[in-house]
Amino acid sequence: MPAPKRVLRGVQNIRTMSGRVDANAITYKAYMKLSVLEMEKYRRGKEKTSALEKLKLIDERFQEIEIEKQQTLEQLAAQGIPRPHPRSAVARGSAPSSAPRASTGPFKIRY
């Protein structure tokens, strides 16, 4: 009876536990993840504060525009110039009609 074939094994065939450890089980990685999350939270908070400040400035400018608009209309009324009325499409003449689309392809702007 012939001898069974031996399988040659080397260092590559040694089984190890590397790569099987849960990432959260390693303490320093868990703390690093927490610190990265806290930094992102801080950055997002700064972005939110900045955006709210910009919004506040825009609202203030809207109020200034309305005040200037009212002052201008009052000055015109004091000079006897009637207040302008918004015109309708009929008063301006025929409304421009858009040409039918030649295709159902991408959006095209015609001048």
C-alpha positions in Angstrom: 0.0 0.0 0.0 1.4 3.4 -1.1 2.1 6.0 1.6 -0.5 8.9 1.7 0.6 12.1 0.1 1.8 14.7 2.5 0.5 18.2 2.2 3.4 20.6 2.6 2.5 23.5 4.9 4.4 26.7 5.5 4.1 29.9 7.5 1.2 31.1 5.3 -0.9 28.2 6.6 -0.6 29.1 10.3 -4.0 30.3 11.5 -4.0 33.5 13.6 -6.6 35.6 15.4 -5.6 38.8 13.7 -8.4 40.6 12.0 -11.0 38.9 14.1 -11.1 41.5 16.9 -14.0 43.8 17.0 -12.9 47.4 16.2 -14.8 48.7 19.3 -13.1 46.2 21.5 -9.8 48.1 20.9 -10.0 50.9 23.4 -7.9 53.5 21.6 -9.9 53.1 18.4 -13.2 53.6 20.2 -11.8 56.8 21.9 -10.5 58.0 18.5 -13.9 57.5 17.0 -15.5 59.5 19.8 -13.1 62.3 19.4 -13.7 62.5 15.6 -17.4 62.6 16.2 -17.1 65.4 18.7 -14.9 67.4 16.3 -17.5 67.0 13.5 -20.2 68.0 15.9 -18.3 71.2 16.8 -17.7 72.0 13.1 -21.3 71.5 12.3 -22.3 73.8 15.2 -20.0 76.5 13.9 -21.5 76.1 10.4 -25.0 76.4 11.9 -24.1 79.5 13.8 -22.6 81.1 10.7 -25.6 80.3 8.6 -28.0 81.7 11.2 -25.9 84.9 11.3 -26.1 85.2 7.6 -29.8 84.7 7.7 -30.2 87.4 10.3 -28.2 89.8 8.1 -30.4 89.0 5.1 -33.6 89.6 7.1 -32.2 92.9 8.3 -31.5 94.0 4.7 -35.0 93.0 3.7 -36.4 95.3 6.3 -34.0 98.1 5.2 -35.2 97.6 1.6 -38.8 97.9 2.6 -38.2 101.1 4.5 -36.3 102.6 1.6 -39.1 101.5 -0.8 -41.8 103.2 1.4 -39.7 106.4 1.7 -39.3 106.5 -2.1 -43.0 106.0 -2.7 -43.9 108.7 -0.1 -41.5 111.1 -1.9 -43.2 110.4 -5.2 -46.6 110.8 -3.7 -45.5 114.2 -2.2 -44.5 115.3 -5.7 -47.9 114.3 -7.0 -46.7 111.3 -9.0 -49.3 108.5 -8.8 -48.2 105.2 -7.3 -47.2 102.6 -10.0 -49.6 99.7 -10.4 -48.5 96.3 -11.5 -49.4 95.7 -15.1 -51.0 92.6 -16.3 -50.0 90.6 -19.4 -53.0 92.0 -21.3 -52.1 95.6 -20.7 -48.6 95.0 -22.0 -49.8 93.5 -25.2 -49.8 90.0 -26.3 -48.0 87.7 -24.0 -45.0 86.0 -25.6 -45.8 82.4 -26.5 -43.2 79.8 -26.1 -42.4 77.7 -29.1 -43.3 74.0 -28.9 -40.5 71.7 -28.1 -38.9 70.0 -31.1 -37.8 67.0 -29.1 -38.2 65.4 -25.7 -34.4 65.5 -25.2 -32.4 67.8 -22.9 -33.6 71.2 -21.9 -32.7 73.9 -24.5 -32.9 77.6 -24.1 -33.9 79.6 -27.2 -33.2 83.3 -27.5 
